[in-house]
Amino acid sequence: MKLTKERIVDAGMATFAETGYHGLSMRQVAERLGAHAGSLYYHVHSKDELLALMADRVCRHAYDAGSTALAALPPEATWREEIEVQAAELRRSIQQHPGGALLLADSPGALSTGGLSLMERLLKTLLDAGVPVEHSGIAADTLLSHVTGFVLQEQTEPQTPTVTAETYAALRARFPLVMEQMPRLGQNEKFQRSIKLLCTAFETLTKNDDSRA
């Protein structure tokens, strides 16, 4: 098949999922495509450019999915609901791309228009909600980092091992708070709750700003 930028990005994503940031090379991508490494450079000039294209793909898909989800909200939707759907679609988009979480976590310097679009929209949502300008950037970055980290943990965390009743009792005796909480929440509920907690924190910034006015 003819080499295209899209096919190279496909192969880059699949390779990245296996090797991570430091293991990724243009040679490995070329081998996956059955091509010579030199032929890739006609379409993608360097590993850094490939990483930027890969990050951009994940973010663009997340942005488009978020746009659809936001458009489906009722007119009376709150800013918290807007934050929640943006976070949910970002999580879903990262999950759908091989190596997506590792890519965004390991190569934060690979800026892209897709990533900037996500940040721009999130900042606007926070500013419209009343989050002060001096806090909005940190708030948006915290939210995006949390979503990326959550998916990274989902994709790399081993399955919960089966333990005997005796082992569980011993663990609960040593770590009662942890053992009481951990088995109760599925990943979806845990994610939704975590976003709501962040929104509650962001809301305190709007209240603090009002009190100074």
VOGU-3710 file (C-alpha; in Angstrom, 3 decimals, decimal comma):
1> mkltkerivd> 0,000/0,000/0,000  1,104/3,542/-0,713  2,722/5,353/2,183  0,684/8,258/3,527  0,986/10,468/6,570  -2,122/8,847/8,033  -0,716/5,325/7,663  2,546/6,425/9,272  0,649/7,880/12,217  -1,346/4,621/12,491
11> agmatfaetg> 1,888/2,639/12,659  3,432/5,142/15,053  0,524/4,796/17,467  0,718/0,999/17,393  4,493/1,041/17,894  4,265/3,579/20,696  1,761/1,378/22,527  4,402/-1,363/22,616  7,601/0,612/23,189  6,738/3,933/24,823
21> yhglsmrqva> 8,372/7,282/24,128  12,024/6,262/24,392  11,604/3,037/22,446  9,844/4,584/19,482  11,987/4,968/16,361  11,322/5,739/12,732  13,015/2,453/11,837  10,493/0,452/13,907  7,599/2,353/12,360  8,987/1,652/8,879
31> erlgahagsl> 9,347/-2,063/9,646  5,727/-2,212/10,756  4,738/-0,702/7,424  7,070/-2,957/5,420  8,987/0,076/4,160  12,463/1,613/4,394  12,961/4,213/7,095  14,173/6,749/4,558  10,871/6,661/2,705  9,027/7,847/5,813
41> yyhvhskdel> 10,898/11,134/5,921  9,206/12,319/2,743  5,947/12,460/4,737  7,151/12,918/8,341  10,476/14,653/8,856  11,414/13,430/12,331  10,382/11,433/15,376  9,348/14,674/17,089  7,058/15,542/14,200  5,556/12,055/14,316
51> lalmadrvcr> 4,885/12,408/18,051  3,222/15,762/17,444  1,007/14,242/14,746  0,082/11,345/17,017  -0,796/13,621/19,928  -2,743/15,843/17,575  -4,823/12,899/16,336  -5,865/11,896/19,850  -6,698/15,474/20,804  -8,581/16,241/17,588
61> haydagstal> -10,739/13,188/18,034  -11,390/14,191/21,643  -12,247/17,736/20,583  -14,696/16,584/17,904  -16,338/14,107/20,287  -16,587/16,824/22,921  -18,217/19,178/20,415  -20,886/16,577/19,656  -21,503/15,919/23,351  -21,728/19,622/24,190
71> aalppeatwr> -24,180/20,222/21,344  -26,413/17,477/22,759  -26,682/19,157/26,178  -29,908/21,048/26,899  -29,760/24,851/26,840  -30,070/24,970/30,641  -26,997/22,774/31,183  -24,591/24,051/33,829  -20,890/24,716/33,392  -20,208/21,679/35,568
81> eeievqaael> -22,085/19,485/33,087  -20,069/21,030/30,267  -16,835/20,180/32,097  -18,028/16,636/32,780  -18,846/15,855/29,135  -15,549/17,317/27,929  -13,658/15,160/30,434  -15,691/12,061/29,574  -15,078/12,415/25,840  -11,365/13,026/26,366
91> rrsiqqhpgg> -11,148/9,856/28,440  -13,057/7,882/25,812  -10,895/9,202/22,978  -7,651/8,359/24,764  -8,944/4,863/25,501  -9,734/4,316/21,817  -6,173/4,997/20,617  -3,392/2,452/21,180  -0,820/4,104/23,412  -2,907/7,268/23,685
101> allladspga> -2,459/7,717/27,433  1,269/6,957/27,303  1,654/9,350/24,401  0,036/12,292/26,181  1,761/11,485/29,475  5,278/10,882/28,116  5,503/13,593/25,483  3,958/16,741/26,976  6,231/18,887/24,806  4,540/17,670/21,632
111> lstgglslme> 2,090/20,543/21,329  -0,583/20,337/18,686  -3,467/22,402/17,424  -5,763/19,634/18,663  -4,364/19,869/22,186  -4,518/23,651/22,147  -8,136/23,472/20,980  -9,021/21,261/23,950  -7,324/23,663/26,345  -8,883/26,737/24,735
121> rllktlldag> -12,419/25,384/25,040  -11,866/24,197/28,598  -10,452/27,590/29,581  -13,481/29,340/28,089  -15,816/27,065/30,049  -13,977/27,817/33,300  -13,790/31,560/32,650  -17,479/31,679/31,760  -18,158/29,873/35,051  -16,389/32,650/36,931
131> vpvehsgiaa> -13,043/31,018/37,697  -10,525/33,881/38,009  -8,059/34,289/35,150  -5,086/33,707/37,450  -6,421/30,249/38,401  -8,078/29,118/35,165  -4,897/27,870/33,469  -3,898/25,693/36,424  -7,470/24,445/36,754  -7,652/23,429/33,086
141> dtllshvtgf> -4,206/21,818/33,164  -5,082/19,914/36,349  -8,236/18,537/34,758  -6,512/17,448/31,538  -3,625/15,881/33,477  -6,066/14,027/35,719  -7,940/12,522/32,775  -4,708/11,435/31,083  -3,360/9,942/34,309  -6,622/8,152/35,033
151> vlqeqtepqt> -6,625/6,439/31,643  -2,919/5,628/31,953  -3,641/3,882/35,235  -6,600/2,065/33,689  -4,484/0,761/30,823  -1,443/-0,264/32,859  -2,936/-1,368/36,185  -3,092/-5,171/36,533  -6,366/-6,890/37,293  -7,271/-6,995/40,985
161> ptvtaetyaa> -5,925/-10,311/42,277  -8,203/-12,838/43,897  -7,511/-13,087/47,622  -8,691/-15,502/50,240  -11,021/-14,441/53,030  -8,125/-14,791/55,459  -5,862/-12,521/53,413  -8,635/-9,959/52,969  -9,301/-9,914/56,720  -5,594/-9,376/57,441
171> lrarfplvme> -5,383/-6,539/54,915  -8,520/-4,916/56,262  -7,110/-5,032/59,777  -3,963/-3,175/58,623  -5,567/-0,830/56,075  -9,222/-0,410/57,069  -9,847/2,812/55,142  -8,328/1,554/51,897  -9,980/-1,846/51,981  -13,352/-0,315/52,816
181> qmprlgqnek> -13,315/2,014/49,822  -11,451/0,251/47,005  -13,805/-2,639/46,125  -16,911/-0,490/46,108  -16,350/1,675/43,030  -16,135/0,692/39,377  -13,843/2,664/37,099  -16,645/4,649/35,477  -18,131/5,710/38,789  -14,695/6,522/40,165
191> fqrsikllct> -13,950/8,708/37,154  -17,272/10,530/37,308  -16,853/11,211/41,012  -13,320/12,476/40,537  -14,445/14,999/37,917  -17,271/16,168/40,176  -14,759/16,676/43,008  -12,548/18,763/40,744  -15,549/20,842/39,659  -16,425/21,423/43,314
201> afetltkndd> -12,887/22,667/43,886  -13,119/24,962/40,856  -16,418/26,312/42,176  -14,753/27,413/45,410  -12,484/29,636/43,317  -15,521/31,438/41,898  -16,919/31,951/45,403  -13,601/33,218/46,738  -13,409/35,671/43,865  -16,944/36,900/44,615
211> sra> -16,055/37,471/48,275  -13,184/39,788/47,288  -15,372/41,858/44,971
//
